[in-house]
């Protein structure tokens, strides 16, 4: 599924200047919204990308932590009695 998301975003954004960077970040955010875990995001998206995109991929994984349903935000909301949907 990660490879399919990468291919679709590459078709949509490949012609734009810096489109591959947008494709990497967009695929990380889409997969992050599905899984909620950085490890599974990297496992789904990383094999479909180039080795040169490692730094951007790591940056996208860190930023994807704020996309719901992030495991860290769910734990924070349940322990601090904070509404996750209101964030």
C-alpha positions in Angstrom: 0.0 0.0 0.0 2.9 2.4 0.8 4.3 1.9 -2.7 0.9 2.6 -4.3 0.6 5.9 -2.3 4.1 6.9 -3.3 3.4 6.1 -7.0 0.1 8.1 -7.0 1.7 11.1 -5.4 4.7 10.9 -7.7 2.3 11.1 -10.7 0.5 14.0 -9.2 3.5 16.0 -7.9 6.4 14.7 -10.0 6.3 17.6 -12.5 6.2 20.3 -9.8 9.5 21.9 -8.7 10.6 20.0 -5.6 7.7 17.6 -6.3 9.6 14.6 -5.0 10.1 16.3 -1.6 6.3 17.0 -1.5 5.7 13.4 -2.5 7.8 12.1 0.4 6.2 14.3 2.9 2.7 13.7 1.6 3.1 9.9 1.6 4.4 10.0 5.1 1.4 12.1 6.3 -1.1 9.8 4.5 0.4 6.6 5.9 0.7 8.2 9.3 -3.0 9.0 9.3 -3.7 5.3 8.6 -1.3 3.7 11.0 -0.5 6.1 13.8 3.0 4.7 14.3 6.3 6.1 13.1 7.8 2.6 12.8 5.1 1.4 10.5 5.2 4.6 8.5 8.8 4.1 7.8 8.3 0.4 7.0 5.5 1.2 4.5 7.1 4.1 2.7 10.9 3.7 2.9 11.3 0.7 0.6 9.5 2.6 -2.2 11.8 5.6 -2.0 15.4 6.4 -3.0 18.3 6.2 -0.6 18.9 9.9 -1.2 15.6 10.7 0.5 16.6 9.3 3.9 16.9 12.7 5.6 13.6 14.0 4.3 12.0 10.7 5.1 13.2 10.9 8.7 12.0 14.5 8.9 8.6 13.5 7.6 8.4 10.7 10.2 9.1 13.1 13.0 6.5 15.6 11.8 3.9 12.8 11.2 3.8 12.2 14.9 1.3 15.1 15.2 -1.1 13.5 12.6 -4.1 11.9 14.3 -4.4 9.0 15.3 -0.8 9.2 16.6 -0.1 6.7 19.4 1.8 9.4 21.4 -1.2 11.8 21.2 -3.6 9.0 22.2 -1.6 8.2 25.2 -1.2 11.9 26.1 -5.0 12.4 25.8 -5.9 9.4 27.9 -3.4 10.1 30.7 -4.0 13.9 30.9 -7.8 13.7 30.2 -7.4 16.0 27.2 -9.6 15.8 24.1 -7.5 14.6 21.2 -10.1 15.7 18.6 -10.1 19.3 20.0 -6.3 19.7 19.3 
